[in-house]
Amino acid sequence: MSVDAFLEMMSAERGAAANTLAAYGRDLRDWSAALAPQTLLSASTGHLEGVLAVWAQGLNGEPALGASTAARKLSAMKQYCLFAQTEGLRADNPAHRLRAPKAAKPLPKGMSQDEVDRLLDHAATDQTPKGLRMMALLEILYAGGLRVSELVSLRTAQMRRRDGCLMIKGKGGRERLVPLTEPALDALARWMTVRDKTLPGGVDAAARAKPFLFPSNGKLGHLTRERFSQLLKDLARDAGLQPSRISPHVLRHAFATHLLEGGADLRAVQTLLGHADISTTQIYTHVLDARLKALVESAHPMAKNETIR
């Protein structure tokens, strides 16, 4: 009856939809079956942890639950236990401190070096101001691995001409120095020859846009991330690439992946990407794993006649 009362509360007080109520009911029935002979009102934190462990490992002949499914079921249990405690049906809340399992982070979508070259080669055919702007954006993005928000909001003052670096202020106000390649510097120099001609008309709009490397007539004063993303997809389509696979974030991943494939240190890539924690950069370790495996297979004396597994 306590589950029925919980569902009635979710419907009356929180306006939960019928499908939501049905999902809560199914999840709580699964908890009830898994906890037996304990009940929803007698189970301890240890009992709940045990069920989560069984679901995670797929014991007792049952298939393992995905992290997102287990997290949903735990959420239902947390809300039920809070309700039971509030209503005086039990004295404690055993689910209060339990943490939901984290879903594994998917590997980032990537681009091959050949695909990046095709994109850049096609962009280079457009020598109009918009074309020169796009080429500068692409070269800087691929050379420095900037976040798209960092890229489109670049100010001319962030360019250190004496050493060809950009001073980037990233998440949390953290600053990092990003060196640019010669192609990126050349593309930037060509863009700067026409940039002033693209400043918007009107005193206020021009003053708003003037500090930015990629000025715009919009209220931000610079090219928006949405507009750049659309222009990038248009360019990808024209270059014979699948637009749905190409985005500023994918190019940022390509920057990191290609650096690691070329032998860069993971810590150096962390610094260039502006990641506060090395664990964020470690999504690229599959690249390092592949490179190390190839090294062993090519250099280890036992790998001459057969592949090391």
C-alpha positions in Angstrom: 0.0 0.0 0.0 2.9 2.4 0.7 3.9 2.3 -3.0 0.3 3.1 -4.0 0.3 6.0 -1.6 3.6 7.2 -3.0 2.3 7.1 -6.6 -0.8 9.0 -5.5 1.4 11.7 -3.9 3.5 12.0 -7.1 0.3 12.4 -9.1 -1.5 14.8 -6.8 1.3 17.0 -5.5 3.9 16.8 -8.4 1.6 16.4 -11.3 3.5 13.3 -12.6 2.3 12.1 -16.0 0.8 8.6 -16.4 3.9 7.2 -18.1 6.1 8.6 -15.3 3.9 7.0 -12.6 4.0 3.7 -14.5 7.8 3.9 -14.7 8.1 4.5 -10.9 5.8 1.6 -10.3 7.8 -0.8 -12.4 11.1 0.4 -10.8 9.8 0.0 -7.3 8.4 -3.5 -8.1 11.9 -4.4 -9.3 13.4 -3.1 -6.1 10.8 -5.1 -4.0 11.6 -8.3 -5.9 15.3 -7.8 -5.6 15.3 -7.0 -1.9 13.2 -10.0 -0.8 12.9 -11.2 1.9 13.5 -7.6 2.9 10.8 -5.0 2.0 11.0 -1.5 0.8 10.3 -0.3 4.4 12.7 -2.6 6.2 15.7 -2.6 3.8 18.9 -1.0 5.0 21.5 1.0 3.1 23.6 -2.2 2.8 20.6 -4.1 1.3 20.2 -1.4 -1.3 23.9 -1.4 -2.1 23.8 -5.2 -2.5 21.0 -4.9 -5.1 22.9 -2.2 -7.0 25.9 -4.5 -7.1 23.9 -7.4 -8.4 22.4 -5.2 -11.1 25.8 -3.8 -12.1 27.4 -7.2 -12.4 24.5 -9.2 -13.7 24.7 -11.9 -11.1 22.3 -14.9 -10.5 21.8 -15.4 -14.2 20.4 -11.9 -14.8 21.9 -9.5 -17.4 23.8 -6.5 -16.1 21.8 -3.2 -16.1 23.2 -0.2 -17.9 24.4 2.6 -15.7 21.6 4.9 -16.8 19.0 2.3 -16.1 20.4 1.6 -12.6 20.6 5.3 -12.0 16.9 5.7 -12.9 15.9 2.9 -10.5 18.0 4.4 -7.7 16.3 7.8 -8.3 12.9 6.2 -7.9 14.1 4.5 -4.7 15.5 7.7 -3.3 12.2 9.5 -3.9 10.2 6.7 -2.4 12.4 6.5 0.7 12.1 10.2 1.2 8.4 9.9 1.0 8.3 7.0 3.4 10.4 8.9 6.0 8.4 12.1 5.6 5.1 10.1 6.1 6.5 8.4 9.2 6.5 5.0 7.5 10.1 4.5 8.4 12.5 6.3 10.7 15.4 6.7 8.3 16.2 7.1 4.6 18.6 4.4 3.6 19.0 5.6 0.0 20.0 9.2 1.0 23.8 8.8 0.6 23.8 6.3 -2.2 25.4 7.6 -5.4 24.1 6.7 -8.9 26.5 4.7 -11.1 28.1 6.8 -13.7 27.7 5.9 -17.3 30.9 5.4 -19.2 31.9 8.4 -21.2 31.6 7.7 -25.0 34.7 8.1 -27.0 34.7 11.5 -28.8 33.8 11.6 -32.4 36.9 12.1 -34.5 38.1 13.2 -37.9 41.0 11.6 -39.8 43.9 13.9 -40.8 42.8 13.3 -44.4 39.3 14.7 -43.6 40.7 17.7 -41.9 42.9 18.3 -45.0 39.9 18.1 -47.3 38.1 20.6 -45.1 41.0 23.0 -45.1 41.7 22.6 -48.8 38.1 23.4 -49.7 38.0 26.4 -47.4 41.2 27.7 -49.1 39.4 28.0 -52.4 37.3 30.9 -51.2 39.3 34.1 -51.1 36.4 36.4 -50.2 36.5 38.1 -46.8 34.1 35.5 -45.5 36.3 32.8 -46.9 39.4 34.2 -45.3 37.6 34.5 -42.0 36.5 30.8 -42.2 40.0 29.7 -43.1 41.4 31.6 -40.1 38.8 30.1 -37.8 39.5 26.6 -39.0 43.3 26.9 -38.8 43.2 28.4 -35.3 40.7 25.8 -34.1 42.7 22.9 -35.4 46.1 24.4 -34.4 45.0 25.3 -30.9 42.1 23.0 -29.9 40.1 25.9 -28.6 36.6 25.5 -27.3 34.2 27.1 -29.8 33.2 29.7 -27.3 36.8 30.6 -26.8 37.4 30.8 -30.5 34.5 33.0 -31.7 35.0 35.5 -28.8 38.7 36.0 -29.4 39.9 39.5 -29.0 42.7 41.0 -31.0 44.4 41.8 -27.7 44.8 38.1 -27.0 47.2 37.6 -29.9 50.8 37.8 -28.9 52.5 38.6 -32.2 56.0 38.4 -30.9 55.8 34.7 -30.3 52.7 33.7 -32.3 50.7 32.6 -29.3 47.2 33.2 -28.1 46.4 34.0 -24.5 43.2 32.1 -23.7 41.0 32.6 -20.7 39.1 29.4 -20.3 36.6 27.8 -17.9 36.9 29.0 -14.3 39.0 32.0 -15.5 42.0 29.8 -16.0 44.5 31.2 -18.5 46.6 29.2 -20.9 49.1 30.0 -23.7 48.2 28.4 -27.0 50.9 28.4 -29.7 49.8 28.6 -33.3 51.2 26.8 -36.3 52.6 28.6 -39.3 49.5 27.9 -41.4 47.3 29.3 -38.7 49.4 32.4 -38.4 49.4 32.8 -42.2 45.6 32.4 -42.3 45.2 34.9 -39.5 47.5 37.4 -41.2 45.4 37.2 -44.4 42.2 37.6 -42.5 43.6 40.7 -40.7 44.1 42.4 -44.1 40.3 42.5 -44.6 38.9 42.3 -41.1 38.4 46.0 -40.7 36.3 46.1 -43.8 33.9 43.7 -42.2 33.2 45.8 -39.2 29.5 46.6 -38.9 28.1 50.0 -39.7 26.8 52.3 -37.1 28.8 53.9 -34.3 27.4 51.6 -31.5 27.7 48.4 -33.4 31.2 49.2 -34.7 32.4 50.1 -31.2 30.9 46.8 -29.8 32.5 44.7 -32.5 35.9 46.4 -32.8 37.7 44.5 -30.0 36.9 41.1 -31.4 39.0 39.1 -33.8 35.9 37.9 -35.7 33.5 40.9 -35.4 29.8 40.7 -36.1 26.8 43.0 -36.3 25.0 40.9 -33.6 24.5 42.0 -30.0 27.5 40.1 -28.8 29.8 42.0 -31.2 31.4 38.8 -32.4 30.5 35.8 -34.5 28.2 33.4 -32.6 29.0 29.8 -31.9 25.8 28.8 -33.6 26.6 30.7 -36.8 30.1 29.2 -36.9 28.8 25.7 -36.4 26.3 26.2 -39.3 29.0 27.6 -41.6 31.3 24.6 -40.7 28.5 22.1 -41.6 28.0 24.0 -44.9 31.7 23.8 -45.7 31.8 20.1 -44.8 28.9 19.4 -47.2 30.6 21.3 -50.0 33.9 19.4 -49.3 32.1 16.1 -49.6 32.0 15.2 -45.9 29.0 14.2 -43.9 27.8 17.4 -42.2 26.3 15.6 -39.2 29.8 14.3 -38.3 31.5 17.7 -38.3 31.3 20.3 -35.6 33.7 22.7 -33.8 33.9 20.2 -30.9 34.8 17.4 -33.3 37.7 19.5 -34.6 38.8 20.1 -31.1 38.9 16.3 -30.5 40.8 15.9 -33.8 43.4 18.4 -32.6 43.9 16.3 -29.4 43.8 12.9 -31.1 46.3 13.8 -33.8 48.7 15.3 -31.3 48.7 12.1 -29.3 49.0 10.0 -32.5 52.1 12.1 -33.3 53.7 11.3 -29.9 52.5 14.2 -27.7 52.4 13.7 -23.9 49.0 13.5 -22.3 49.9 16.2 -19.8 50.8 18.5 -22.6 47.5 17.9 -24.4 45.7 18.5 -21.1 47.4 21.9 -20.8 46.6 22.9 -24.4 43.0 21.9 -24.1 42.6 23.8 -20.9 41.4 20.8 -18.9 41.5 21.4 -15.1 41.7 17.6 -14.4 43.8 15.0 -16.2 40.8 12.6 -15.9 39.0 14.7 -18.5 41.9 14.3 -21.0 42.1 10.6 -20.4 39.1 10.0 -22.7 41.9 10.1 -25.3 43.9 7.2 -23.8 42.5 4.8 -26.4 44.8 6.7 -28.8 47.8 6.1 -26.5 46.8 2.4 -26.1 46.7 1.9 -29.8 50.1 3.6 -30.3 51.7 1.6 -27.5 50.3 -1.7 -28.9 51.6 -0.8 -32.4 55.0 0.0 -30.8 55.2 -3.4 -29.1 54.0 -5.2 -32.2 56.7 -3.6 -34.3 59.6 -3.5 -31.9 59.3 -6.4 -29.5 61.5 -9.4 -30.4 58.7 -11.8 -29.8 56.4 -10.0 -32.2 58.5 -10.8 -35.3 56.5 -13.9 -36.3 53.1 -13.3 -34.6 51.1 -10.5 -33.2 51.3 -10.0 -29.4 47.9 -10.3 -27.9 
